[in-house]
Amino acid sequence: MAKKKYDLFGNVMEHGKITMGTMGVIGITGKLAERMPTSGAGTASNIMGSMDTMKVIPTVHSAGIAMGSLSMLGDVEKQARKKRR
């Protein structure tokens, strides 16, 4: 079974979609929270505080891209060693 090639461009494009989606969701939620009637102290801040955890998603995804790139670099090194033999 052939090893699947690492697609750096595809992963970077996917990362852009994830980042833009996260920013969009946080922005829309922030606007909705501003327009919500405040029935208590800090309803909007509670909503936005819970949305802060979404900011971690692009960071985790970009770390995966970095690890994949390092793995790809290792594969290139192995191919170069095979060619020298």
N, C-alpha and C positions, 0 to 999 in steps of 0.2 A: 504494500500500500504506500503510495507516494505521500511524502510529507507536504502539508499545505504551506504554501509560501506566505510569508508575512507581508501584508499589504499596508505599508506605511501611509501612503496617500489616502487610502480608504479610511484608515483609523483617524487620521487628522481631520478628514471631512466629517466623520462621525462625531469627533470631539467638538467641532464647530457647531454641529446641530445640537448636541447636548448642552453646550455652553449657552447658545442663544435661547434654547428652550427653557433652561433654568432661569436665565435673566428675564425672559418674558413672563414666566409664571410668577416670579417674585415681584416683578413690576406690576402685573395685573392685580395680584393679591394686595400689594401696597395701596394701589388706587382704590380698590374695593374697600379696604379697611378704612381709608380716609373718609369714604362716603357713608360708611355704616353709622347709624345713630349710636351714640355712646350711651349705653345704659348703665355703665359702671366705669370705674377708673381703669383705663388702660386696655380696653378690648382690642383696639387696633394694635397696640404694642404687643399684646399676647399673641396675636395672629402673626405679626411680623417676626416675633422672637422664635416662634415655632418654624417659620420658613427659613430661618438662618441655617438650619441643618442641611438644606438643599444645596447650599454653596459648596458643600464638601464633594458632591457628585462629580463635577468637572475635574476637581483636583485628583480624586481617586482614578478617574478615567485617564487623565494625562500621565499619571504615574505608570499605569498599565502600558501606555504607548511608549514611554521611555524604556521600560523593561523589555518590551517587544523589540525595540530598536537595538538594544544591546544584544539581544538574542540573535537578531539578524546579522549584526556585526560579527558575532562568533561564528555563524554559518559561513560568512564570506571568508573569514580567516581559515576555516577548515578547508574550504574549496581551494584557496591559494596554496595551502600546504600540500594538498593532493596533486595539484598541477606541478609543483616543484619536484615531486618524486619521480 
